[in-house]
Amino acid sequence: METIKTQDVTVNDLPWKIECKPDRCTMCGSCVAACTFQAIMPAVERRSITVSTGHRPEPSQKHSAVLMIKQRNSIENACTGCGMCEKICPNQAIKPVRNPDSRFSLLARKGGSPIKRGGRTSLNSGRTLDNIIVGRISQMTDPALDSERHTFDILAPFGRVLMPHELPLSAVNGTLNLTAKLPPVNWIYPIIFSDMSIGALSTRAWEAVALATAYLNEKHNMPVRMSSGEGGMPVKLLESEQLKYMILQIASGHFGWNRIVKAIPKMKVDPAGVLIKIGQGAKPGDGGLLPAAKVADHVQAIRGVPKADLMSPPNHQGLYSIEESVQKMFLSMNAAFKFRVPVAIKCAASATSVSVYNNLLRDPYRICGGFFLDGIQGGTGAANEISLDHTGHPVVSKTRECYLSAVKQGRQGQIPLWAGGGIGLTGNAAADAFKVICLGANGVFLGKILIQLLGCVGNEHGRCNACNTGKCPAGICTQDPRLVERLDIDKGAQNIVEYMLALDSELRKLMAPIGNSSLPVGRSDALVTTDQAIAEKLAIQYVC
């Protein structure tokens, strides 16, 4: 008999167990073929049974070899609970079951390497937005609006907005004339599709989001904008009319920007904006990470790199202060497009967010076109789990503090505030967006919810979240051609379009009762909470 070693990894140590019903399984092999992590395999099991068929006990042994589906007991091939085996099984014979006694977090650091994964933080202690409701309803004092018949102005600024006394105007013979160039401002829908790069996403997934963006603009007149993510874009898109729907992102690795700069003379239209990524809410203080497994040939071509782990520095080299950032990055990006394109900055929400925002407000160049705050509940394609779970800052209070700080200076609205990180975490992005806008944001940006609409099964409770492995079972966060084929571009884009149309209706349903026909930026009087601490922190009404 083989001696058991207590240090050996068994199925009982893994986060998910595979439950298989032999009486329903036909051994077709579909589940084994569908599992991208090779967590299960066909096996032969020797079974023995003691029988006695006579009038008197005459026990005898019968042996048989039985085909079965067996779970691998290794950390490298641990089941992630994605459920693809259950989805593809024609007989409902197999499914993953969560193991409450898992020792995975202890054993996964084998070899001295930290745990890496994608998704969001798993240590949620409750969301602030879930404790806030719309409590001010217009009735007798100021009538509510009809959400179906009333015309709503659902637009937000992307670009620097000057105060009246700052406008370069002169009156000559009763005619107003511009004496200097105005900063570029684009009025767009208050929802931006957040930055997810080609590489982090499969070509089909990225194309589905881009297709949905163009369809919403051209067929439904919803001026939604999409951020490219770090890593550049295909040349054909850079030279197409659809570039006007895209926000080009530049991060600390500058990946893909050689292509973008070379394409500028051939661009038919200007991009919607440029977003300089300083930090990310899911892993503040860390740079971007694209594992070599996802650096396919087309990613190498777009980014101009060999096949290797692509790691962006934690900060932009040569930028060590807000002043330097303004002078070098903002001016150079504005100059690249001849000052026709607004340039914004994206930072992870942190204890210093208000200081950064105040310095940008006082920028003498008046060139910063937006401040994007990304909270701890934002998603990512790859990060160290220690960063995901133990660094960051919730976005709600920092958005509110930035807004109130601007109000004290009489500068609110000059640099539009955009908030993200957990917006739509419960599935209802309209409610989250409305509440954050009432607290002072001009708009929000969404990322994780988009890939969930494409078919992502990852969640905050440890299911899947294997975006970093290049083995995404849904074909979303992988460059494996066999897996990418699982994603239907048209259906994915349709899901996003239909969700956004529903979101638009729901946003109107929330604006109408408080009597607002335009976005209620800073209308905190419309919100109430049953949590005393939240009421005090956000300066909103406490109710019970």
Buried (B, 14 or more C-beta within 10 A) or exposed (E): EEEEEEEEBEBEBBBBBBEBEEEEBEBEEBBBEBBBBEBBEEEEEEEEEEEEEEEEEEEEEEEEEEEBBBBBBEBEBBBBBBBBBBEBBEEEBBBBEEBEEBBBEEBBEEEEEEBBBBBBBBEBEEBBBBBBBBBBEBEEEEEBBEBEEEEBEBBBBBBBBEEEEEEEEEEEEEEEEEEEEBBBBBEBBBBBBBBBBBBBBBBBBBBBBBBBBBBBBEEEEBBBBBBBBBBBBBBEBBBBEBBBBBBBBBBBBBBBBEBBEEBEEEBEEBBBBBBBBBBBBBBBEBBBBBBEBBBBEEBBBBBBBEEEEBBBEBBBEEBEEBEEBBBEBBBEBBEBBEBEBBBBBBBBBBEEBBEBBBBBBEBEEBBBBBBBBBBBBBBBBBBBBEBBBEBBBBBBBBBBBBBBBBEEEEBBBBBBBBBBBBBBBEEBBBBBBBBBBBBBBBBBBBBBBBBBBBBBBBBBEBBBBBBBBBBBBBBBBBBBEEBBEBBBBEEBBBBBBEBBEEBBEBBBBBBBBBBBBEBBBBBBEBBBBEBEEBBEBBEBBEEE
